[in-house]
């Protein structure tokens, strides 16, 4: 179980995998599948003889009179996560439960593991640092191949959180007709620069600076590097007000850090995978293509999110470029959790429900 499942007050931008609850594991409609794509070509020209794509689905596909699946939705996870993490609580019930915006009794829900994550091909499978340097554009192409395998030609909606939110913008600007609606949450549609890029570079450099890393060919996990990387992410992912309220003494704050760090290091997250996952945003920049998004788009961010700070003034300029976009900023309080508010759906699920009902 990942860091965000143990210390939910500071969900990291590199959220670790959260196990699905028993109710999801026992769902008769659940399917865990893989596809092998041969000779996959990445955007930088690199090739992989065999690329494995993994995904989870819940719900049942419905076909219209033309035999086309017409009730599919896709949810995109954050950095370091996997598709099935959406089935954990509280997201599983809030998104896919009875009466929820993507009620699995009505929708065919597709939850891909992005390239480099979960059961999909990644450096830790054997290639280590020789694995192709994938980016978000490659992830989208992998997901498109997965959808083709499933026979899905159009989605009712794409919803994504954190990295998944950026990938939702990537989808919307690359294939704007592929979904009827787009819902990016906890993301900006601009190049990852400034503070955001700096915290990513610091994370990567911390791992590479550990002598045990050995250029990626380690036999013992570089725990010192992973500890520093996790520290950076913990500081970026929380809310100062929430943490001050929840851990108002030195002893409480120290205990929280120790618990969170222990959970992170015990998760077994691979250092090379973490480097690749963190750096996959390096080519992301949908800004100049935002005008291509003609479908309705609901964009939700959080006022106390340090990863996507409201002070940058990006939202109004971005919304002006998209003809049918609406931006919702969740107000900060002592209960919201910065970037971690992603995992507090009570603050944003009503907006998603209204948007899907329109």
N, C-alpha and C positions, 0 to 999 in steps of 0.2 A: 504494500500500500504506500502511496506516495506522500510527499511532504504536505501537499494541500489537504489530503484526507486526514492528516494527523493534527496539523496546526492550521486550521482553516482561516484564522485571522490574517495570515499573510500568505496567500496563495501565490507562488512564484510565477513569473512570466514563463518560466520553463517548467510548468506544472508536471509533476510526475504522474505515472499511470495510476488511475483510481479504479479499483475492482468494481465490477458490476454487482449489485445486490442479488440476493437469492431469488427475488421475484423476477429479475431480468434473466438470470441464468436459467430459470425454470419456464420461461416464456416459450410456448410451443411454436410461436412464429419466428423465434430468433434463429438466425443462420450466421455462422462464421465461415467465411469462404476466402479462397485465394485464387489468384490468376498469375500465370507466368507469361510475361511478355518477352519475346525473344528479340535480341539485337535492338534494345531500346537506345535511342540517341538523345542525349541531353542537349540543352540549349547551347552549351559551350563546345559542342562537337564530340564530347566524350561518349563512349559506347559501353554498354553492359550486355554481355551475351544473353544473360537471363535476369530479368527484373521481376521480383515477386511483389505483387500487390495484394494486401489483405484488407478485409472489411467485415463489418457486422451489419446485418439488417434485422429489423423488427417490423411487424406488420405484414400485410399481404398485398402484392401488386394487383391493381385493378386495370383491366384492359377495356378500352372503348370499342366502338363498332369497327374501327379500322385495325383492331388488334394491338394498339399502342398502349403502353403503361401510362396512365394519366393521373396517378396519385402519389408520385415519388417526390420526396424531399431529401435533402442532403445536409448533414451537420458536420462542420469541420472543426477539429480539435486544436488546442494550443500547442506551443512548443514543448516537446518532450512527452506529450500525451499519446493517446490512441483513440480510435473511434468509440470503442466500448466504454470509455470513461464517461460518456454522456449518459450511460445507463445507471451510473451511480447516483446516490441521493446527495443533494435535493434535485439535481437537474433531471433525472429520469422521470420523476412524477410531474414536475413542473412543465416539461416539454412534451412528454409522450403519454402521460397518464390519461385517464378518462376525462374528457372535456378540455384537455390541454390544447394549446395551439397546433401541435402536431400529433394529436391523438392517434396512437398506433392502430386503433380499430378502424380508422379512416384513411390513414396515410401509410405508404410504404416508405419506411425511414431507412436511409442509407448512411452508414457511419464508417467512412474510410479511415484506414491508417495511412497517413501521408508517407511518401517516400522518406526513408530514414527513421521511421517511427514504428513502434508496435511490431506486428508480424510482417510488415513490408521490408524490402531489402534495405540494409543499413550497414555502416562500416563494421560493426561488431560481428557481422555474420562471417567475417574472415578477411576481407580486403583491408580493413583498418583504414589508414590514411591514403591508401591507393584507391579507395572508393571514389567514384565520380563526384565532383563538387556540385551537388544538386542545389537548386534554388526553388523559389515558390512557383515559378513558371513551369519547372519540371514536375512539381507536385500536381499542378493542375492538369498537365498532360497525362500523368498517371491516373488521376481520377477520371479523366475523360475516357481512357481505355477501359477502366473498371465499369463505367456506366454503359459503355458499348457492349461489354460482356453480359451485363444484366438486361440489355435490351431497352435501356432508358434513353430516349432521344430528347426529352424535355422534362425539366423539374418544375414542380409547383413553387419551390422556394429553395434557396441556399442560405443557411444560417451558419455563422462562424464566430468563434470567440478568440480574442488575442491574435496569435498567428492565424487562426482560422478566420478571424475578421479581416485580416490583411489578404488572405487567400480568397475571401468572398469578393473583395474589391478586385483582386486579380482575375477571378472568374468573370465578374461583371464587365470588366474592360476588355477581356480577351474574347469571351463568348457571350456577348450581351443578350443574345436571343435564347440562350440555353435554359434560363429560368424565368418564371413569371414574376418572381419577387426575390429581392436580395436583402439580407439582414446581417450586416457586419456589426459586431459588438466588441468594444474595448480595442479599437484600432484607429489608425490614421491612414489616409490614402496618399501618403507622401513618402519620399525617399527616407530610409532609416538613417538619420544623421544626428548631429548634436548629442544630447544626453543619452538618447536611446542607443545610438551606435556606440557611444563610449562605454556604456555599461556592458554591451555585448563584447566589445573588444577586450575589456578588462576581464570578463569571464573567460574568454578564450585564452588570453595571455596567462591567466592564473594557472590554467591546466598545463599549458605548454612549458611554463617555467618550473614546474615540478620535476626534479631530476628523475623521478620514477616513471615519468611519461615516456621518455626515451624515443621521441619522435613518433609516438603512437604505438610503438612495439613493446609495450610494457607487459610484464608478467605478473607484477603486483600492482593493483589499482593505485593511481597517484592521488591518494586521499588528501594530501595537503593542498594540492591544486583544486580538487573538488570541493574541499571545505571553503576555500577562498571564493570560488565561483558561486557556491550556494549562498555565502554571506552577502555577496553583491546582490543576488536576486532577491533575497529576503528583504533587504533594505529598500529595494525598488518596488516591491510588490504590495506592501502594506499601506496603511493610512496612519499618519502620525497621530491624529486625534483618536482613532479607534485603539491604537496600541497604547496610548497614554491612559485612556480610560480603562482598558482591559487589563493592563499590567502597570499599575500606578506606583509600584515600589521597585527598587533595585533588585530585590530578591525575585520578585515575580517576573521581571523582564529577563533576568539571567536564566531563570528556569525555563522560560518559554524558548529562548534561543537554544539552550542545550537540548531541549526536547525536539525542536524542529530540526536542528543539525543532525542529531542522532538518527531521526527518521529518514532524513535525506540520504545520509551515507549508507544506511542499512538497506536502502531500496535497491542497491546494486546497479544504478544507472551507469552506463559505460561512458568513459571519459571521451573517447573519440566520437561516439554518437552525439554527445553533448556539444562538442565543438562544431560538428556539422549542422546540428539543429539550430544552434545559436547563430551561425554565420549564413544560414540559408536566406536570410532577409537582405543580404548585401546588394542584390540587383533589383530589389523591389522598388518600384516607383510608378504607380498608375496615374499620377497627377495629370499628365497631358492627355490622357485617354478618358478622363471622367465624362466628357461630353458624349461618349459613345453609349453611356448607360441610359437607355430609354425606359426600362422597366421601373416600377415603383421600388424604392429602396428606403428601408428604415435603418438608421444608423444610431447606435446607442453608445455613449461614452459616460465616464464617471468623473465628477468634479474633483475628486481627490486622488485620481490616478496619476502616479508619478511617471509611469511608462508613457502615457499619452496626456501630458499636462494641458489643461484647458488654457493656460496662459499663452500658449503658442498662437492662439487666434486662427487656427486652421479651419475650423468647422464652417463658419459662414462663407468663406471663400470657396471651400470645396462644394458645399450645397448649391451655391450659385452656378456651378458648372454642370450639375445634374438636374435635368428637367423635372423629375418626379421623386426627389429625395426629401426626406424629413429627418432632422437631427434632434435627438433627445439627449439632454444632459442630466444625468441622475445627480441630484444635489448631495453634497457631503453632509455627514452627520457622524455622531460617535458610534453609530452602528454600521455604516458603510465601511468598506475595507480596501479602498483604493482599487488597484487592479484586481484584487481578490473579490470585488463585488460581482465579478463574473459568476461566482459560485454562490451568490445570494439572489436567486431569481425573483424573490419577492419584491425587489426594487425595480425590475424591468419587465417581468413577464406579462404584465397587463398591457404594456405598449405593444409587445409582440402579438398578443392575442387580438388586440384591436386591429392591428395591421393585417393579420391574416384573415380577419373577418370582413375586411373591406372589399 
